[in-house]
Amino acid sequence: MIKVLSSAWALLLGMMLLQVGNGMQGTLLGVRGQIEGFTTLEISLVMSGYFVGFLFGSRMAPEMIRRVGHVRVFAALASMISAVMILYPTWADPWAWGVGRVLIGFCFSGVYVTAESWLNNAASNENRGKALSLYMIVQMIGIVSAQGLMVVADPGGFILFIIPSVLISLSFAPILLSISPVPAFDTTKPMTLRQIMKTSPLGCVGMFLLGGIFSAQFGMAAVYGAEAGLRVGQISMFVSAFYIGALIIQYPLGWMSDRMDRRMLIGVAAALMGVGAVVGMFFGGYYPALLVSAFFVGGLSNPLYSLLIAYTNDFLEHEDMAAASGGMVFINGLGAVAGPVITGWMMGMIGPKGFFVFIAFLGFAMAIYAAYRMTQRAAPSVDETDRYAPVTASSSPVAVTWAQEYAIDIAQEDAEELET
């Protein structure tokens, strides 16, 4: 662990600052939108813009890096993010914010692709798993820390927009000034969606539904809090609970996934996530219950991302896993684009509880489909499945592919040990 930190501290510090800025702007726009008098549907469209930009950015960033290199792409995109952060309060219009969110989503996707490929190159086969875990922990720490900064100033002013802009600007200083060598960049051409669907119907359907769930959390949790009349400090704690739950539950769920039928675990986790959303739906007026609901919804939905990828890999050859992971990320992105819009529409129709109604519906739908798929074919033997590799739903295809490479390395090492 110390070796990983000594070789990649600049990258990890930069990524943490990036996540603080990203986490702040997501929550801040939800709160400020209500102050500006935006309708719930308008705010939801603004929030959806991030995932539209992220989807396109994940496709276009690799070509940008190949043309001009990691350093220029990283600096240019991070500078754009910082500029857009400052522009938000000066032009409080839903259309302007929507365009800004698309730009920020595109830029963050490109920044993640650049930084993650850099970090993957800095890691060795011996410490790749530790580097992946550290990267995920750093991301979560950044997002949770961002919520604490929400209470340092009035969300109706400029200061809370200046803070993430400054943090984003500072984030690329340690990365660009580090002595880590710039890696060669290469990506695997993704499998077609038809091929992935044929290989793992549950993986594809689950990733699409999970995209809607995750984007509702990331984009609309603060909007829910504002609509429900929570104070800024309470909204910050509410949003943090999703990510704290993800950090705590990720590893025990991953441990179980390597020891049982993953379809059953997917179904149980999705159903429990739906139950957690129902708790928020009916007991949202009691703040401690709201935090418990967010903890379990976030704690179960985020690990499902890694679990669905691991399940899909059970039906793939090792050489096809990286190609499939790119397609899975794209499917998740398609669901993410629709998530905030549908959530906003439901909140406009039935009030703030529409946030939890949407999550509960998708969670139970995933559980039912997992149960159905268990009747369609036998599960592979636990001994024949590959290891679970944790990765966050906000990561780029590079990190997902990196996680698959790590899982493959571990599986091959286990096979060699059995042979000897």
C-alpha positions in Angstrom: 0.0 0.0 0.0 2.9 2.4 0.9 4.5 1.6 -2.4 1.3 2.5 -4.3 1.0 5.8 -2.4 4.6 6.7 -3.0 4.4 6.1 -6.8 0.9 7.5 -7.4 0.2 10.0 -4.7 0.0 12.9 -7.1 -2.6 11.1 -9.3 -4.6 10.0 -6.3 -4.5 13.5 -4.7 -5.5 15.1 -8.0 -8.4 12.6 -8.4 -9.6 13.3 -4.9 -9.7 17.0 -5.6 -11.6 16.4 -8.8 -14.2 14.3 -7.0 -14.6 17.0 -4.4 -15.3 19.5 -7.1 -17.6 17.1 -9.0 -19.5 16.2 -5.8 -20.0 19.8 -4.8 -21.4 21.0 -8.2 -23.9 18.1 -8.3 -25.3 18.9 -4.9 -25.1 22.6 -5.3 -27.0 22.8 -8.6 -29.9 20.9 -7.1 -30.1 23.3 -4.1 -29.5 26.5 -6.2 -31.9 25.4 -8.8 -34.7 25.6 -6.3 -33.5 28.9 -5.0 -33.6 30.2 -8.6 -37.2 29.0 -9.0 -36.5 26.2 -11.6 -39.2 23.6 -11.9 -38.4 20.0 -10.9 -38.5 18.9 -14.5 -36.1 21.7 -15.5 -33.6 20.7 -12.9 -33.9 17.1 -13.9 -33.1 18.0 -17.5 -30.1 20.0 -16.3 -28.9 17.0 -14.2 -29.3 14.6 -17.1 -27.0 16.7 -19.2 -24.0 15.5 -17.2 -24.7 11.9 -18.2 -25.2 12.9 -21.9 -21.8 14.5 -21.9 -20.2 11.7 -20.0 -21.5 9.1 -22.5 -20.1 11.0 -25.5 -16.9 11.8 -23.7 -16.1 8.2 -22.9 -16.3 7.5 -26.6 -14.3 10.5 -27.9 -11.6 11.0 -25.2 -9.5 8.0 -26.3 -9.1 9.6 -29.8 -8.3 13.0 -28.3 -5.6 11.4 -26.2 -4.1 9.6 -29.2 -4.0 12.8 -31.2 -2.5 15.3 -28.7 -1.5 13.3 -25.6 -2.5 12.8 -22.0 -1.1 16.1 -20.7 -2.8 18.4 -23.1 -6.1 16.6 -22.9 -6.1 16.6 -19.1 -5.1 20.3 -18.8 -7.6 21.5 -21.4 -10.6 19.5 -20.1 -9.9 20.4 -16.4 -9.6 24.1 -17.4 -12.9 23.9 -19.1 -14.5 22.3 -16.0 -13.2 25.1 -13.8 -14.5 27.8 -16.2 -18.0 26.3 -16.3 -18.2 26.1 -12.5 -17.7 29.9 -12.4 -20.2 30.6 -15.1 -23.1 28.8 -13.4 -24.1 31.6 -10.9 -23.5 34.3 -13.5 -26.1 32.9 -15.9 -28.9 31.2 -13.9 -30.9 29.8 -16.7 -32.0 26.2 -17.2 -30.8 26.0 -20.8 -27.4 27.6 -20.0 -27.0 25.2 -17.0 -28.0 22.3 -19.2 -25.3 23.1 -21.8 -22.8 23.6 -18.9 -23.7 20.2 -17.5 -23.2 18.5 -20.9 -19.8 20.2 -21.1 -18.8 19.2 -17.6 -19.9 15.6 -18.1 -17.9 15.4 -21.3 -14.8 16.9 -19.7 -15.0 14.8 -16.6 -15.3 11.7 -18.7 -12.2 12.7 -20.6 -10.3 13.6 -17.4 -11.2 10.2 -15.9 -10.0 8.3 -19.0 -6.7 10.3 -18.9 -6.1 10.0 -15.2 -7.2 6.3 -14.9 -5.0 5.2 -17.8 -2.1 7.1 -16.1 -2.7 5.5 -12.8 -3.1 2.0 -14.3 0.3 2.5 -16.0 1.9 3.5 -12.7 0.7 0.3 -11.0 2.5 -3.0 -11.3 1.0 -6.5 -11.4 1.9 -6.9 -7.8 0.1 -3.8 -6.5 -2.7 -3.3 -9.1 -5.4 -4.6 -6.8 -4.3 -2.2 -4.0 -4.1 0.7 -6.5 -7.6 -0.1 -7.7 -8.9 -0.2 -4.1 -7.1 3.1 -3.2 -8.5 4.7 -6.3 -12.1 3.8 -5.3 -11.6 4.9 -1.7 -10.1 8.2 -2.8 -13.1 8.8 -5.1 -15.6 8.2 -2.3 -13.6 10.3 0.2 -13.7 13.2 -2.3 -17.5 13.0 -2.9 -18.3 12.7 0.8 -15.9 15.6 1.7 -17.6 17.7 -0.9 -20.9 17.5 1.0 -19.2 18.9 4.1 -18.1 22.0 2.1 -21.7 22.8 1.3 -22.3 24.3 4.7 -19.4 26.8 4.6 -21.3 29.5 2.7 -24.8 30.5 1.4 -25.8 28.4 -1.7 -27.5 31.5 -3.0 -24.2 33.3 -3.4 -21.0 32.8 -5.4 -18.6 31.3 -2.9 -19.8 27.7 -3.2 -19.3 27.9 -7.0 -15.8 29.4 -6.6 -14.6 26.6 -4.2 -15.1 23.7 -6.7 -13.6 25.8 -9.5 -10.5 26.4 -7.4 -10.3 22.7 -6.4 -10.5 21.6 -10.0 -7.8 24.0 -11.0 -5.6 22.8 -8.1 -6.3 19.1 -9.0 -4.2 19.0 -12.1 -1.2 20.7 -10.6 0.1 17.6 -8.7 -0.7 15.4 -11.7 1.0 17.5 -14.3 4.0 18.3 -12.1 4.6 14.7 -11.1 7.4 12.7 -12.6 5.3 9.8 -13.5 6.0 8.8 -17.2 3.2 9.5 -19.7 1.8 6.1 -20.7 1.1 4.8 -24.2 -2.6 4.8 -24.8 -4.5 1.9 -26.3 -8.1 0.8 -26.0 -9.9 -2.4 -26.9 -12.7 -2.2 -29.4 -15.9 -3.0 -27.5 -18.1 -6.0 -28.3 -21.4 -5.2 -30.0 -24.4 -4.7 -27.8 -26.1 -7.7 -29.5 -23.1 -9.9 -28.6 -23.1 -8.8 -25.0 -26.9 -9.2 -24.7 -26.7 -12.7 -26.1 -23.9 -13.6 -23.6 -25.5 -12.1 -20.5 -29.1 -10.8 -20.7 -29.1 -10.2 -17.0 -25.9 -8.3 -17.1 -27.2 -6.0 -19.9 -30.7 -5.4 -18.4 -29.3 -5.0 -14.9 -26.7 -2.4 -16.1 -29.4 -0.4 -18.0 -31.6 -0.3 -14.9 -28.7 0.4 -12.6 -27.7 3.4 -14.8 -31.1 5.0 -14.1 -30.8 4.2 -10.4 -27.2 5.6 -10.1 -28.0 8.8 -12.1 -31.1 9.4 -10.0 -28.9 9.3 -6.8 -26.0 11.3 -8.2 -28.2 13.9 -10.0 -31.4 14.1 -8.1 -30.7 13.4 -4.4 -30.0 17.1 -3.6 -33.1 18.0 -5.6 -35.2 15.6 -3.5 -33.7 17.2 -0.3 -34.5 20.7 -1.5 -38.1 19.7 -2.5 -38.6 17.9 0.8 -37.6 21.0 2.8 -34.3 19.8 4.2 -31.7 22.3 5.3 -28.4 22.5 3.4 -26.6 20.6 6.1 -29.2 17.9 6.1 -29.0 17.6 2.3 -25.2 17.2 2.6 -25.6 14.4 5.1 -28.3 12.7 3.0 -26.1 12.8 -0.2 -23.1 11.6 1.8 -25.0 8.6 3.1 -25.3 7.1 -0.4 -21.6 7.0 -0.8 -20.7 6.0 2.7 -23.0 3.0 2.3 -21.3 2.2 -1.0 -17.8 2.3 0.6 -18.8 0.1 3.5 -21.0 -2.5 1.8 -18.9 -2.9 -1.4 -16.4 -5.4 0.1 -18.7 -7.8 2.1 -20.9 -8.0 -1.0 -17.8 -8.7 -3.2 -16.7 -11.4 -0.7 -20.1 -13.1 -1.0 -20.1 -12.9 -4.8 -17.1 -15.1 -5.0 -18.8 -17.8 -3.0 -22.4 -18.1 -4.3 -24.6 -17.9 -7.4 -24.2 -14.3 -8.4 -27.7 -14.2 -9.9 -29.1 -14.9 -6.5 -26.9 -12.2 -4.9 -27.9 -9.7 -7.6 -31.6 -10.4 -7.0 -31.3 -10.2 -3.2 -29.3 -7.0 -3.3 -31.6 -5.4 -5.8 -34.7 -6.3 -3.8 -33.1 -5.0 -0.5 -32.3 -1.8 -2.4 -35.9 -1.5 -3.4 -36.9 -2.1 0.3 -34.5 0.7 1.3 -36.2 3.0 -1.2 -39.6 2.1 0.2 -38.4 3.1 3.6 -37.5 6.5 2.3 -40.8 6.7 0.5 -42.9 6.2 3.6 -40.7 7.5 6.3 -38.9 10.3 4.6 -40.4 12.8 7.0 -38.3 11.2 9.8 -34.7 12.3 9.0 -32.8 9.4 10.7 -34.9 7.0 8.6 -34.1 9.0 5.5 -30.3 8.6 6.2 -30.8 4.8 6.7 -32.6 4.6 3.4 -29.9 6.5 1.6 -27.2 4.3 3.2 -28.7 1.0 2.0 -29.8 2.3 -1.4 -26.3 3.6 -2.1 -24.6 0.8 -0.3 -26.4 -1.9 -2.5 -26.7 -0.1 -5.8 -23.1 0.9 -6.2 -21.6 -2.6 -5.6 -24.2 -4.0 -8.1 -22.2 -2.3 -10.8 -19.2 -4.4 -10.1 -21.3 -7.5 -9.5 -23.1 -7.3 -12.8 -19.8 -7.0 -14.6 -18.4 -9.9 -12.7 -21.4 -12.0 -13.5 -21.2 -11.2 -17.2 -17.5 -12.2 -17.2 -18.5 -15.6 -15.9 -19.7 -16.4 -19.5 -16.8 -14.8 -21.3 -13.3 -16.0 -22.2 -10.6 -13.9 -20.6 -9.6 -12.3 -23.9 -13.1 -11.0 -24.4 -13.6 -9.4 -20.9 -12.1 -6.0 -21.7 -14.0 -5.7 -24.9 -17.3 -6.5 -23.1 -16.6 -4.1 -20.2 -16.7 -1.1 -22.7 -20.1 -2.2 -24.0 -21.4 -2.6 -20.4 -20.3 0.9 -19.5 -22.1 2.2 -22.6 -25.3 0.4 -21.6 -25.1 1.8 -18.1 -24.7 5.3 -19.6 -27.8 4.9 -21.7 -29.8 4.2 -18.6 -28.1 7.1 -16.8 -29.2 9.6 -19.3 -32.9 8.8 -18.7 -32.7 8.5 -14.9 -32.8 12.2 -13.8 -35.5 13.1 -16.4 -37.9 10.3 -15.4 -37.2 11.0 -11.7 -37.9 14.7 -12.2 -41.1 13.9 -14.0 -42.3 11.6 -11.2 -41.4 14.1 -8.6 -43.4 16.7 -10.5 -46.4 14.3 -10.6 -46.5 12.9 -7.0 -44.1 15.1 -5.1 -40.6 14.5 -3.6 -41.3 10.8 -2.8 -41.3 10.2 -6.6 -37.5 10.0 -6.2 -37.7 6.9 -4.1 -40.6 5.5 -6.1 -38.4 5.5 -9.2 -35.5 3.8 -7.4 -37.8 1.2 -5.8 -39.4 0.3 -9.1 -36.1 -0.2 -10.9 -34.7 -2.2 -7.9 -37.6 -4.6 -7.7 -37.7 -4.9 -11.6 -34.0 -6.0 -11.5 -34.7 -8.5 -8.7 -37.6 -10.0 -10.6 -35.6 -10.3 -13.8 -32.7 -11.9 -11.9 -35.1 -14.5 -10.5 -36.5 -15.1 -14.0 -33.0 -15.6 -15.4 -32.2 -18.2 -12.7 -34.9 -20.4 -14.4 -33.4 -20.1 -17.8 -29.9 -21.6 -17.4 -27.7 -23.2 -14.8 -25.2 -21.1 -12.9 -21.5 -21.7 -13.6 -19.7 -23.5 -10.8 -18.3 -21.1 -8.1 -14.9 -22.6 -8.8 -15.1 -21.6 -12.4 -16.0 -18.0 -11.9 -13.6 -15.0 -11.9 -12.9 -12.8 -9.0 -15.1 -9.8 -8.1 -13.2 -6.5 -8.7 -14.6 -3.4 -7.1 -15.1 -0.3 -9.3 -17.4 2.7 -9.0 -20.2 3.5 -11.3 -18.7 6.9 -12.0 -15.5 5.5 -13.4 -14.6 5.6 -17.1 -14.3 2.5 -19.3 -10.5 2.6 -18.6 -11.0 1.9 -14.9 -13.6 -0.9 -15.6 -11.2 -2.5 -18.1 -8.4 -2.1 -15.6 -10.5 -3.9 -13.0 -11.1 -6.8 -15.4 -7.4 -7.1 -16.1 -6.8 -7.4 -12.4 -9.5 -10.0 -12.0 -8.0 -12.0 -14.8 -4.5 -11.8 -13.3 -5.9 -13.1 -10.0 -7.8 -15.9 -11.6 -4.7 -17.0 -13.5 -2.6 -16.9 -10.3 -5.2 -19.1 -8.5 -5.2 -21.6 -11.4 -1.4 -21.8 -11.3 -1.4 -22.4 -7.6 -3.9 -25.2 -8.0 -1.7 -26.8 -10.6 1.3 -26.7 -8.4 
